């Protein structure tokens, strides 16, 4: 479920380990970059369903079905798993004008999580990065913590 870059990347990944992948996109067109869209549409085991909403996930002790609504018509789709890849923008409004950001509001950092303003660090999903997963956010946090500790030591002197 989703129409952005994350959903398309997830679908591409899942297509390598699943027999069939069904992408549900709520709108009439995806938001993912064209290169990702092209890769997914070339895949022979990914089906994209536009104007489709997930209504309900059914199953007793495991996922068995998804109730979907496609352009006003509901149906039950047999599935064994459901992945929600509905992103949202970064919550960085409080730092507008304080640190440099890209056009989408993501904070620009260097490899040590330094922002354009000394003493301010950014890590995880608020920064410009190619991968948004908890493991990378955790690593970012460790790097930011080390950089912040070094910064504080230099300010004591």
C-alpha positions as CSV (number, residue, x, y, z in Angstrom):
1,X,0.0,0.0,0.0
2,X,1.5,3.3,-1.1
3,X,2.6,5.2,-4.2
4,X,5.8,6.9,-3.3
5,X,9.5,5.9,-3.6
6,X,9.4,3.7,-0.4
7,X,6.4,1.7,-1.7
8,X,8.0,1.2,-5.1
9,X,11.4,0.2,-3.5
10,X,9.6,-2.2,-1.2
11,X,7.6,-3.7,-4.1
12,X,10.7,-4.2,-6.1
13,X,12.4,-5.9,-3.2
14,X,9.4,-8.1,-2.4
15,X,9.1,-9.2,-6.1
16,X,12.4,-11.0,-5.7
17,X,11.1,-13.2,-2.8
18,X,7.4,-13.3,-3.4
19,X,5.4,-15.1,-6.1
20,X,3.1,-12.1,-6.6
21,X,3.1,-8.5,-5.4
22,X,0.0,-6.3,-5.5
23,X,0.6,-2.6,-5.1
24,X,-2.4,-0.6,-3.9
25,X,-2.2,3.1,-4.8
26,X,-4.9,5.4,-3.6
27,X,-4.5,8.0,-6.4
28,X,-4.6,7.8,-10.1
29,X,-0.9,8.2,-10.5
30,X,2.1,7.3,-8.3
31,X,4.5,9.8,-6.7
32,X,7.6,7.7,-7.0
33,X,10.4,8.9,-9.3
34,X,10.1,7.7,-12.9
35,X,13.1,5.3,-12.7
36,X,11.5,3.4,-9.9
37,X,8.2,3.3,-11.7
38,X,9.8,1.9,-14.8
39,X,11.6,-0.8,-12.8
40,X,8.4,-1.9,-11.1
41,X,6.3,-1.9,-14.3
42,X,8.9,-4.0,-16.0
43,X,8.6,-6.7,-13.3
44,X,6.4,-9.6,-14.4
45,X,5.1,-10.4,-10.9
46,X,4.0,-6.9,-9.7
47,X,0.5,-5.7,-10.3
48,X,-0.4,-2.1,-9.6
49,X,-4.0,-1.2,-8.6
50,X,-4.7,2.5,-8.9
51,X,-7.5,4.3,-7.2
52,X,-7.5,1.5,-4.6
53,X,-7.8,1.7,-0.8
54,X,-7.2,-0.9,1.8
55,X,-10.3,-1.3,3.8
56,X,-9.6,-4.2,6.1
57,X,-7.1,-7.0,6.7
58,X,-8.7,-10.3,7.6
59,X,-7.4,-13.6,9.0
60,X,-7.7,-15.6,12.2
61,X,-4.1,-16.2,13.3
62,X,-2.4,-14.9,10.2
63,X,-3.2,-12.6,7.3
64,X,-5.4,-14.3,4.8
65,X,-7.3,-11.6,2.9
66,X,-7.4,-7.9,2.2
67,X,-10.6,-6.1,1.6
68,X,-10.0,-3.4,-1.0
69,X,-12.0,-0.7,-2.6
70,X,-11.2,0.0,-6.2
71,X,-12.9,3.1,-7.5
72,X,-16.0,2.5,-5.3
73,X,-16.2,-1.3,-5.8
74,X,-15.2,-3.5,-2.9
75,X,-13.7,-7.0,-3.2
76,X,-11.7,-9.5,-1.2
77,X,-8.1,-10.2,-2.3
78,X,-6.4,-13.4,-1.0
79,X,-3.0,-12.3,0.5
80,X,-0.5,-13.7,2.9
81,X,1.0,-10.4,4.0
82,X,0.3,-6.7,3.9
83,X,3.0,-4.0,3.9
84,X,2.1,-0.4,4.4
85,X,4.5,2.0,2.8
86,X,2.6,5.2,3.2
87,X,5.2,7.8,4.0
88,X,4.9,11.3,5.3
89,X,7.1,14.3,5.1
90,X,9.7,15.2,7.7
91,X,8.6,17.1,10.8
92,X,11.3,19.8,10.4
93,X,9.2,23.1,10.3
94,X,10.8,24.3,13.6
95,X,14.2,24.3,11.9
96,X,13.2,26.3,8.7
97,X,15.8,29.0,8.3
98,X,18.0,27.5,11.0
99,X,19.6,24.7,9.0
100,X,19.9,23.9,5.3
101,X,17.2,21.7,3.9
102,X,16.3,20.3,0.5
103,X,13.1,21.2,-1.4
104,X,11.1,18.6,0.5
105,X,12.1,19.8,4.0
106,X,14.7,17.1,4.7
107,X,17.8,18.3,6.6
108,X,21.1,18.3,4.7
109,X,23.9,16.7,6.8
110,X,27.4,15.5,6.2
111,X,28.6,11.9,7.0
112,X,28.9,12.8,10.7
113,X,25.3,14.2,10.9
114,X,26.5,17.8,11.1
115,X,24.0,20.3,9.8
116,X,24.9,23.7,8.3
117,X,24.6,25.2,11.8
118,X,27.4,24.2,14.3
119,X,26.1,22.2,17.3
120,X,22.9,21.1,15.5
121,X,22.8,17.5,14.3
122,X,20.2,15.5,12.4
123,X,19.7,11.8,12.1
124,X,17.2,9.3,10.9
125,X,14.2,10.1,8.7
126,X,14.4,13.9,8.9
127,X,17.7,14.0,7.0
128,X,18.5,13.6,3.3
129,X,19.2,9.9,2.9
130,X,18.6,7.2,0.4
131,X,17.4,4.6,2.9
132,X,14.7,5.2,5.6
133,X,14.8,2.3,7.9
134,X,15.2,2.0,11.7
135,X,18.6,0.3,11.4
136,X,20.0,3.3,9.4
137,X,18.3,5.8,11.7
138,X,20.0,4.1,14.7
139,X,23.4,4.2,13.1
140,X,22.8,7.9,12.3
141,X,22.0,8.5,16.0
142,X,25.2,6.9,17.1
143,X,27.2,9.0,14.6
144,X,25.3,12.2,15.7
145,X,26.0,11.4,19.4
146,X,29.7,11.0,18.8
147,X,29.9,14.2,16.8
148,X,27.8,16.1,19.4
149,X,30.1,14.8,22.3
150,X,33.2,16.0,20.3
151,X,31.5,19.4,19.7
152,X,30.7,19.8,23.4
153,X,34.3,19.0,24.4
154,X,35.6,21.6,22.1
155,X,33.2,24.2,23.5
156,X,34.3,23.7,27.1
157,X,37.8,25.0,26.5
